[in-house]
Amino acid sequence: MIYPESLEKTINFFKMLPGIGKKTAERFALSIIDIDKDKVEEFSNTIKECKFKLHPCKNCGFITDKDLCDICSDDSRNKKLICVLEDSKSVFNFEEIGNYNGTYHVLNGLISPIDSIGPDDINISSLVNRCRKLNNCELIIALKSSIEGEATTLYLKKILENENVEISRLSYGISHGAEIDYLDALTLDKAIQDRKKIS
């Protein structure tokens, strides 16, 4: 099928999104034709804002449109309890639990020598600095059970072994290789409550 150029470009942009195939992208693009012009303009501006205004929080690495994210700015949070996550998507999963009152640290990746990703390529140095400033804090390692996740966990344990930091990890009720993104709130809640100290 030959699409008008503007429609084809729109379809191709939608196909760039995760989990969107050709048919879904086509349906999305065609639906835009029927949406009110003001709404399309608003949608377009919202996407631009999302791209250009959002950036990592200078403290934890979670996405925000301010210097500090809402979680780091919340004085009711336990600042000495830090859940270490691979990406910002995982923060949303933990927040759905509703009873975790600590903070987060988003690494934005995992150590992976095979992909030439080392400790300096992810958000580790700021985590070490946070731990040193806080003194006597606990890290909950909530990384996937993969070679990369284990390598990152072991590296964190090694560089923090002489600091006053307790390191625990989610309980092993989570199956090996499970992605944090796909776990339900009840499983995550149980995993946090049953976390184990890393020896």
C-alpha positions in Angstrom: 0.0 0.0 0.0 1.2 3.5 -0.9 0.6 6.0 2.0 0.7 9.7 1.6 4.1 10.9 2.6 3.0 12.6 5.9 1.0 9.5 6.9 3.9 7.1 6.2 6.3 9.3 8.3 3.8 9.3 11.2 3.4 5.5 10.9 7.2 5.0 10.9 7.5 7.2 14.0 4.9 5.2 15.9 6.7 2.0 14.9 9.8 3.3 16.7 7.9 2.9 20.1 8.4 -0.4 21.9 5.8 -3.0 21.3 4.2 -1.1 18.4 4.0 -3.1 15.2 3.0 -2.0 11.7 -0.8 -2.5 12.1 -1.0 -0.7 15.4 1.2 2.1 14.1 -1.1 2.5 11.1 -4.2 2.6 13.4 -2.6 5.3 15.6 -1.5 7.4 12.6 -5.0 7.2 11.0 -6.7 8.1 14.2 -4.8 11.3 14.3 -6.7 12.5 11.2 -10.0 12.3 13.2 -8.7 14.1 16.3 -9.4 17.8 16.8 -6.6 20.1 15.5 -6.1 21.7 18.9 -5.7 18.3 20.6 -3.1 17.2 18.0 -1.2 20.5 18.7 -1.4 19.8 22.4 -0.2 16.2 21.9 2.7 17.4 19.8 3.7 20.0 22.4 3.4 17.5 25.2 5.8 15.1 23.3 8.3 18.0 22.9 8.1 18.9 26.6 8.6 15.2 27.5 11.7 15.1 25.4 13.3 18.5 26.1 12.2 19.2 29.7 12.8 15.8 31.4 16.3 14.9 32.6 17.9 12.8 35.3 17.5 14.0 38.9 21.0 15.3 40.0 20.7 13.3 43.2 19.3 9.9 42.2 19.1 9.7 38.4 15.3 9.3 38.2 13.6 11.4 35.5 12.3 14.8 36.5 11.6 18.3 35.1 13.3 19.9 38.2 16.8 19.8 39.8 15.6 17.3 42.3 12.8 14.8 41.6 9.7 14.7 43.8 10.9 11.7 45.7 14.3 13.2 46.6 12.5 16.4 47.6 10.0 14.6 49.9 11.1 15.1 53.5 8.9 12.3 54.7 11.0 9.8 52.8 13.6 7.7 54.6 16.8 9.1 53.0 19.0 6.4 54.4 17.1 3.6 52.6 18.1 3.6 48.9 16.7 1.1 46.4 19.1 0.7 43.5 17.4 0.2 40.1 18.5 -0.3 36.6 16.2 2.3 35.0 13.4 4.8 35.7 10.7 2.5 34.6 11.3 0.3 37.6 10.7 3.3 40.0 7.1 3.5 38.8 6.7 -0.2 39.6 8.0 0.2 43.2 5.9 3.3 43.7 2.7 1.3 42.8 3.4 -0.7 46.0 2.4 2.3 48.0 4.2 1.4 51.2 7.9 1.7 50.3 9.0 4.9 52.0 12.7 5.0 51.1 14.4 6.6 48.1 15.9 5.3 44.9 19.0 5.4 42.8 18.7 4.8 39.1 21.9 3.4 37.5 20.6 3.9 33.9 22.3 0.7 32.8 24.2 -2.3 34.1 27.9 -3.3 33.9 28.4 -5.4 30.8 31.9 -5.9 29.6 30.7 -7.7 26.5 28.9 -4.5 25.5 31.8 -2.3 26.6 29.8 -0.9 29.5 31.9 -0.3 32.6 31.2 1.2 36.0 32.1 4.7 34.7 29.4 4.4 32.0 26.5 4.2 34.5 25.4 6.2 37.5 27.6 4.6 40.2 29.9 7.3 41.3 27.0 9.5 42.5 25.6 6.5 44.4 29.0 6.1 46.2 29.0 9.9 47.0 25.4 9.6 48.4 26.3 6.8 50.7 29.4 8.6 52.0 27.4 11.7 52.8 24.5 9.8 54.4 26.8 7.5 56.5 25.1 4.4 57.9 22.6 3.8 55.1 21.1 0.7 53.6 21.1 -0.1 49.9 18.5 -2.5 48.5 19.8 -3.9 45.3 16.9 -4.5 43.0 18.6 -5.5 39.8 17.6 -8.4 37.5 19.1 -11.8 38.0 21.3 -11.8 35.0 25.1 -11.8 34.4 25.0 -8.0 34.1 22.9 -7.6 37.2 25.1 -9.9 39.2 28.3 -8.1 38.0 26.9 -4.8 39.0 25.8 -6.1 42.4 29.2 -7.6 43.1 30.9 -4.3 42.0 28.8 -2.2 44.3 29.5 -4.6 47.2 33.2 -4.4 46.5 33.5 -0.6 46.3 31.3 0.0 49.3 32.8 -2.7 51.6 34.8 -0.2 53.6 32.0 2.3 53.9 29.3 2.3 56.6 26.7 0.8 54.3 24.5 -2.2 54.7 23.7 -3.9 51.4 20.7 -6.1 50.9 18.9 -7.5 47.9 15.4 -8.5 47.0 14.4 -11.9 48.3 14.7 -14.8 46.0 11.0 -15.3 45.6 11.5 -13.5 42.3 12.3 -16.0 39.7 15.8 -16.0 38.1 16.0 -13.7 35.1 12.7 -11.9 36.0 12.4 -8.3 34.8 11.4 -5.8 37.5 9.2 -4.1 35.0 6.9 -7.1 34.7 6.5 -8.0 38.4 3.2 -7.2 40.1 3.0 -4.9 43.1 2.3 -7.8 45.6 5.4 -9.7 44.5 7.6 -6.6 44.7 6.2 -5.7 48.2 7.0 -9.2 49.4 10.5 -9.1 47.9 11.3 -5.8 49.7 9.9 -7.0 53.0 11.9 -10.3 52.8 15.1 -8.7 51.5 18.4 -10.5 52.4 21.6 -8.9 53.5 24.4 -9.5 51.0 27.2 -11.3 52.8 
